[in-house]
Each structure stands twice: as C-alpha cells, then as structure tokens.
Amino acid sequence: MPTINPGFSTLAVHAGAQPDPTTGARATPIYQTTSFVFNDADHAAALFGLQQFGNIYTRIMNPTQAVLEERVAALEGGTAALAVASGHAAQMLTFHTIMRPGDNFVAARQLYGGSINQFGNAFKSFDWQVRWADTSDPVSFESQIDGRTRAIFIESLANPGGTFVDIAAIAEIAQRRGIPLIVDNTMASPYLVRPLEHGADIVIHSLTKFLGGHGNSMGGVIVDGGTFDWSKSGNYPMLSEPRPEYAGVVLHQTFGNFAFAIAARVLGLRDLGPAISPFNAFMILTGIETLPLRMQRHCDNALAAAGWLKKHPKIGWVSYAGLDDDPNHALQQRYSPKGAGAVFTFGVKGGYEAGKALVEGLQLFSHLANIGDTRSLVIHPASTTHRQLTKEQQIAAGAGPDVVRLSIGIEDPADIIADLDQALSKI
Ligand SMILES: *Cc1c(COP(=O)(O)O)cnc(C)c1O
C-alpha cells in the first residue's frame, strides 16, 4: 500500500494484502493447504524454535489468515492480531494466555449471553473465576479487584441492550491497578469505536458478525494493543517467564509489544487448536472491504427504524443510543459519533405474547440467533440467546421477558419500516 497514513476505508480494502507474488492474483488467494514445505532442515528448525517467522501448519498460521490478521490489527490500531475459529475461541485463548487456576477477572454484566455462559460455566472447569460488575457504575469494577485479579472484560457497545460503555473510565481503573482491559468490540466494529484509543489493552471480536458482515462465516480475532507491561507484576508467567518448550525464550522479552499475540498463537492456538479455516478467513476478509459502507448504512437504517418505532402507539419503549432523548445518547456522541450501531431493543405493549406475535408476523426480518448480517434480523433474547440465564441476569443484561432485539440490515429503510408496520398492525 503506497499511501502514507492511509484512512480507514483504504485500510479496510488494502491493509495486509498485496498481489500474490507467484501468480499476480489481486484478491488474496485461499491458501487451502494444511502444511508448507521447508527450504531445508535448518529452516525447519528455525521455524519450530521461533527464531524465524514462517508457515509450518495451518493450525498455527496460514497466509490467508495472516492477511486477515494484519488487516484487523490495522483497523483497530493494534500491533498484531490472531485470527481464530470463532469469537468464543478468541475469548478462550485470551484468558488462557493470562489466567492461572485460582485467578479471577472482573467482567461487565452487560454482555452477549454466550459470553456470560462461557465465563460463568466453562471457565469454572479451568478454575478461572469471574466477578460481575456494572458498566453504569465503573467503581463497581474496582471494588471487585483483589490480588488474584488478572483482567477487566467489557463490551464497547453491549449486546443486546445496545448501550455504549465509558471505556476510558474503566481503562483508568485497570491501568491504576496494573491489569489489562480487554474489550469485545464486536457490536461497534472499529468503524465506530477503536477501544485502544480509549485505553484498552486487548480487543477481541466475533468476526462472525459485522466484520464478516454477511452472515456466512464463523471467525474470531484477538488484537494486541501492545500497551500492557506483561513483566512488571510477575502475574503473567506465560509472557514473563522462560518457556521450556521454546528453549527458555521469554516471550515478552523477545517479542516486546506484540508478545501477547505471539503467546496466544504459539502457546494457546497451537495447543488448544481452534484455528479458522482459510476459506472463512477469505470470506471475512472480503466482507471487511465494505465494512465502512455497510456500517454507516446499518446505523442510518437503525436510527430511522428506532425513531419510527418510538412513535408507534403499540410500542412501550425503545432503547437506542442514537435517539436524542436516550439516556445513553451522551456516551454514544462521545465514543461513536458516526452512529449508534445496528442492534437495538424495544418492548411491545402486551409483553411476552405481543412480542412473540410481532416476531412471527415479520416477513422481511429473519427470526434467528445472529447479528451483523446484511439482512435485518429479529429475536426474543429471553427465550433464546439469554435463555440459560436467571431472570435477574437477563434483566441486568438488557434481555428481560418483554424485550425484542433487532439487528437492522442494509436493505432500503422504507422496506424495513413497512415490514415492522404490517407486523404491528396484526397484533
Ligand atoms: C456473537 C458474539 C460473540 C461470540 O462470537 P462467536 O463467533 O459466535 O463465537 C462474542 N461477543 C459478542 C458481542 C457477540 O455478539
């Protein structure tokens, strides 16, 4: 990319990619191969010993994945990234890199339902404890921190409530207490919010959502901000102590400001195995090229739909930070002035039954468990994505019994509103 200081849209199309050196192919090829031939025995040994970077085996790295990694790192302003099989795999490898049995981390209650399950259930078998805090009250994060706390985890824009979080206030606490802030930026995407600019240390994504953007491929990514000192406290031994399997290499010493991404790859991904397929990496890479165009359209359509719903006599309430009178509007203006995202929730008068009737009456909207598709989507979180939570957890996560969640697509806004109108007229 010859441009000096390229802008976001230029990076979305070009970062990490160049014409294929052997064929001239302009689109990034799908390197659909498990393994790569070594030049000679010394080359093989250098790759395995981490003395030289290069492709060995697609579970660890692959050229198609590498372009995806470099592109997302560029869009988020990080030093390096690691692409993996799903958003959940990104979370698992992130915590695997920093947690030892008996350690804990503080997470926002306002999270994607699957993340609440992963942290509260699956992580228990590793003896990684989660402590919950409220994004509306940053102090609640600090009061949970003790000598075994290794990180704070939040979503920049919380799923499903669609609320923006004061990232800088929580980053200040993390920094003062010497622990990294991990931000799930799935719902906002780097087009709207770049958490590293507000003090986050690690950014993760479900690539399955807005970055891929077309509802066709699973993926996840970990972005290393390069900002955290992994050696200072001695609490992150994977990064700060010699690794016996790599001849005593100390990853933070050797790899500096991209050591976290290296550790997640050569200790986490290598041993736990949730690699992304080259085909999915290609699909997501193609999706990212139009991220700025899609994301703006998602935001504009969502604002139009939310404003229309708010005035409808059958609607009890609408929660969308883009609306002028929304309690979250000031935070949205500060963190995400280009728009408030695609996803929002509302309540139909008549509670659960009316909400269910609305979901069933919609025709353009697809009733399914996903967000960030080109298509408009609808779901009732309490009976689906947030079903395994207690009622209190559901309400805290913005997924109470009357809540309907929309993920507004990039269709014509008039058609989206017409579909809502016809479905509401049948209730
Ligand atoms: C979907 C989602 C995840 C999990 O990602 P998968 O790719 O489904 O594993 C994590 N966080 C948020 C905010 C999500 O929307």
Ligand as a Chemical Component Dictionary entry (heavy atoms), coordinates in Angstrom:
data_LIG
# 
_chem_comp.id                   LIG 
_chem_comp.type                 NON-POLYMER 
_chem_comp.pdbx_formal_charge   0 
_chem_comp.three_letter_code    LIG 
# 
loop_
_chem_comp_atom.comp_id 
_chem_comp_atom.atom_id 
_chem_comp_atom.alt_atom_id 
_chem_comp_atom.type_symbol 
_chem_comp_atom.charge 
_chem_comp_atom.model_Cartn_x 
_chem_comp_atom.model_Cartn_y 
_chem_comp_atom.model_Cartn_z 
_chem_comp_atom.pdbx_ordinal 
LIG C1 C1 C 0 -21.512 -13.470 18.750 1  
LIG C2 C2 C 0 -20.748 -12.777 19.794 2  
LIG C3 C3 C 0 -19.695 -13.404 20.454 3  
LIG C4 C4 C 0 -19.307 -14.844 20.187 4  
LIG O1 O1 O 0 -18.821 -14.996 18.899 5  
LIG P1 P1 P 0 -18.943 -16.367 18.052 6  
LIG O2 O2 O 0 -18.272 -16.019 16.778 7  
LIG O3 O3 O 0 -20.415 -16.660 17.915 8  
LIG O4 O4 O 0 -18.244 -17.417 18.853 9  
LIG C5 C5 C 0 -18.988 -12.689 21.396 10 
LIG N1 N1 N 0 -19.312 -11.419 21.696 11 
LIG C6 C6 C 0 -20.331 -10.774 21.072 12 
LIG C7 C7 C 0 -20.631 -9.363  21.432 13 
LIG C8 C8 C 0 -21.097 -11.433 20.109 14 
LIG O5 O5 O 0 -22.100 -10.789 19.517 15 
# 
loop_
_chem_comp_bond.comp_id 
_chem_comp_bond.atom_id_1 
_chem_comp_bond.atom_id_2 
_chem_comp_bond.value_order 
_chem_comp_bond.pdbx_ordinal 
LIG C1 C2 SING 1  
LIG C2 C3 SING 2  
LIG C2 C8 DOUB 3  
LIG C3 C4 SING 4  
LIG C3 C5 DOUB 5  
LIG C4 O1 SING 6  
LIG O1 P1 SING 7  
LIG P1 O2 DOUB 8  
LIG P1 O3 SING 9  
LIG P1 O4 SING 10 
LIG C5 N1 SING 11 
LIG N1 C6 DOUB 12 
LIG C6 C7 SING 13 
LIG C6 C8 SING 14 
LIG C8 O5 SING 15 
# 
